[in-house]
């Protein structure tokens, strides 16, 4: 890899919507040294575990470095010609709506802008949608209904000035850790700050809550309707604000009064505690995320929250307002450039003829999409039924992340022509492509992103593009040129795209839209390169700040709209054949489908395999045992997941993370179980409302393996992750190898690791189903397999650390000696501190606080994501000492 020379580079993190600034430079060994940027307003130098490990994820292992056609390497000219020809032919024969782009919130705004311009203004279809549809479309729809445009009213600094922060449908501690730490730090500094967490699960976020409300799945709208009634009946109603600046109050209140509070699943006391805290604090910020959005009634839930802020006038002023936190680094930028099928660039409305004409005139384009295109789920329905003849997937993995993932995978495979732009050669989606185009990834890309508070930041290259990889905007422009529009896509770099985009925002501003960065339409290339983070708008008349505190909205009459909300439970109904509600989400140290985070060994140590959180009562009723395997199934698909018995789950509801793929687990693609049910307004899928059947996986044996090379198990269950010296693999199967003799186990191990000539050192008891087998090459450990008839109990970190060593007797013991204590499962990924290390320090040094543990071990002193777990370990130690 050729490395850029020069000073450290200020750029932004490619993970969640917090938009943290990072400082990066090559470390001379193929990675990057990365630290938080103290000058960036979003994080002021803090990074989460994922951001801290960015330098470990930029290696070329698995990278797609040249175009491929039909699986064979090809030149760029041949690949671009083929893509352009196939799209031209489909359009000529079947019309512009026969083609589609499915893009990603991990694209930069400049990439997004070019894709949107090509599809809507030159191909003439609205069929461009994004994986952001899966995470924040309901927030967009709720904003547009209430405010007239997709505007986030507040700023991150409101978290420090609020008197009460309500976190609803958001495990902020794991999904937006830096924001969580800002709140935790403020609460420590100012204990009077109230924090309310509304979530069916008791997540790590609830550890700082003054009140945790375990709302019933789907019960959020009913809770905020109850709050609206209390606002109307008490002193919190801002009658002047409503009279002068809000419409729809009476209808919204009537619907709220007709709402049944029992739908919340909460007691009267719990509801009263919540409304008392909310109403008693004028400065209230309600932070919401996927637990609200990912619902068949997500838009209504968003508007139920906004209703309360409009009725009380608590919006657009310091420390108050509804606040949507986005899941992807540039989900906001995608909304701004029109990357959604039902929007135009710069928050213009595709349904509005004047807006369409304005954009077409600005672009001088030959056509314009006449209306909204197909949203994500509908797009893949159209792929399935043959309406889409040519599909271009850019920077995302829908064969894993879309609802009914098995069905989506089959639809893509059957599409007449599919092109995929990606950084990796082998994903569940790239394997389905006719043409693969190698794209640049984080550390190589150059452009801008927008975070959840409307802050636009530069993402700058630190490394040169490897092999034949090209920027996504460049690939799109090359295809556009071959389709006949070379002059219209003749950009010499991302700065030129940004200037055009900024100029178009001035057109939007003149039409009365909120998004206007036209003051930057004349930036030079050098000024663009040096651009500091800024919160939009930035125009001749306005710079940054909050929205709506003055009561001025973007609706036709200038008034904010309250909506009558009728609470709706999840569409999928519990039934005898599928009696459990499945909630899906993220884990602390992984990201989306792990194409980046799986490269970092330390990010895999916290949660190394797909799992199922299940309440102890349900586990007992189902015959599930801790660390056993559960089989989940419904009419859409099935999954095999490791069992985690925990009181964090409610009886009748289970939770599973969405990160595992066909590359990392046998049956861990949890979105295969999520049905194609969407919100009728936003088109966002109900990713937290599936119903499933659950049964024990009757494993004949369990296994744990380590190896210097990745393996491809033939067992029914497996999950694989990186280790510092190789890979670790968890296994389970319905039958023993052969007759289960010692020779059968040795043969199985040789085949599993593809080491037919390796020396074998083993301890095998066929009668007990017990085997410990080390395979040696050149006198060193190349692989090892441990099996048992129950989940294997070995010190996994210790075993993995012996890969490449000569110490095979210690390896077969499965545990370190007294002089080498086992650190246990990783708690702090930033500093690689295990649970046993923490417990030992608590006992030996009589530590009583999270801060004391941090001083002793550094655990919890960086991103802070593990602090709730450290607190739980302290409580465990206190309970044990009291016994």
Order of alpha helices (4+ residues) and beta strands (2+ residues): beta-beta-beta-alpha-beta-beta-alpha-beta-alpha-beta-alpha-alpha-beta-alpha-alpha-beta-beta-alpha-alpha-beta-alpha-alpha-beta-alpha-alpha-beta-alpha-alpha-alpha-beta-alpha-alpha-beta-beta-beta-beta-alpha-alpha-alpha-beta-beta-beta-beta-alpha-beta-beta-beta-beta-beta-beta-beta-alpha-beta-beta-beta-alpha-alpha-beta-beta-alpha-alpha-alpha
